[in-house]
């Protein structure tokens, strides 16, 4: 390496949504590059007290739709939930749309309980809200 230079490194900044690169240069990173993790979004949502269940899906060009079900006797406000998730999720994992649903679709389980979350059905049912 030349004098005064180092290998370029970057790390996403949770607060600003930029990469801090050597030399102080900042560049926007995209959701496509860092790929939102549905499990991480769902985990952050269900960690909030009034959320019983959550299902996150990617829509189109990296936008995220989050469907949530409130716990019994609780109500959810999607705007308030969005603000709370902004405190815990990095920018590339924050949902663009939050839908409060009565229930989420699951595959049939052999035991009669809810099986695997059917994210495709969540996407099909609520995608029009993102477009």
N, C-alpha and C positions, 0 to 999 in steps of 0.2 A: 504494500500500500504506500501511497505517496505521503509526503509529510503533511501532517495535520488532517488527514482523512481517515475515515474508518469505514468498515463495511456498513452499508445502509441497512438499518433495521427499522421495523415499524411495529407498532402495537396499537390496537384500537383504543381510543379513549372513550370510556363509557359515558362521560358527561357530554362531550361535544359531537361524537360520531365521526371524528376525524382520525387519521393515522398520524402519529407524531413521528416524523422521519428524521434521520440525522441531518444536520444542517438547518433544522428548524422548519423545513418545508412541511406543509400540511396538505393532505389530499383527502377528499371524501372517499369513504369506502362504501361499497354497495351491499345490499342484502344478498345479491346474487353471489358475490365473492365470499361472504362469510356464512351464507346459508342459515336462516333461522332454524333453530331446533324446536320442533313441536313439543317435545318432552320438557324442555327448559321453560317454555312459555306456559305450558300446562302446570308445571310444578310451581312456578311463581304465582299463578292465579289461584291454585288450590291451597297455597300457604296463607292466603287471605281468609280471614274468619268467615265471612258470609258465603264463600264459594264452596259448594259441595263437589262439583265436578267441572272439568274444563276440557275442551277439545280445540286444538289449534291446527289450522290448515293453511298452506300456502296457496295464494290465488295469483295466477298469471305471472306478472313480472316481479315477483318477490314480495308482494303485499301479503299481509297476514290477517286472517280472520280468526277471532277467538270466540267460541260459543261457550257460555258458562251457565251452570244451573245453580240457583241459590240453595242453601241449606234450608231445611224445613223451618218455617216461621220467619225466615229472613227475606229481605228484599235486596235487590242489587240495582245500582245506578251505574250504567256503563261509563258515564263521564268520570265519576268518582273512581271507579275501578281502573280506568285508563291512567289517571293521575297516580294512583297507588302503584301500578305496574311500572310507571316511568321511574319510580324511585329504586326499583330492584332490577329492571332489565336494561341491557345495553340498547342503544338506539336501533340497531339492526334486528332486534328481537321484539320490539314493541308492536303490538297489534295495531293495524290500521282501522279495523272495525271490531267492536265487541258487541255480541248479540247475547241477550239474556233469554234463555230457553227453558221450557218446562222440563225437558229431558233431552238426552243425547242418544243417538242411535247406537245400538250394540248388536253384535252377532249373537246368535243363540249359544248358550253354554250348555254342555251336557248335564250340568248339575241343576239347570233351570234358572240360574242366576245370570246377570249380565256378562256377556263375553267381551271380546275385543271391541274397542271403540271403532266405529265405522266412519273414518274421517272423510272418505269419498262422499258419503251421504250428507255430512255436514257441509262440505263444499257445494254440492249440488243444491241443497236446500237454501243456503244463504249467500251464495256467490253474487246474486243480483244486488246485494247491498253494498258490495265493494265496487262494482262497475259504474 
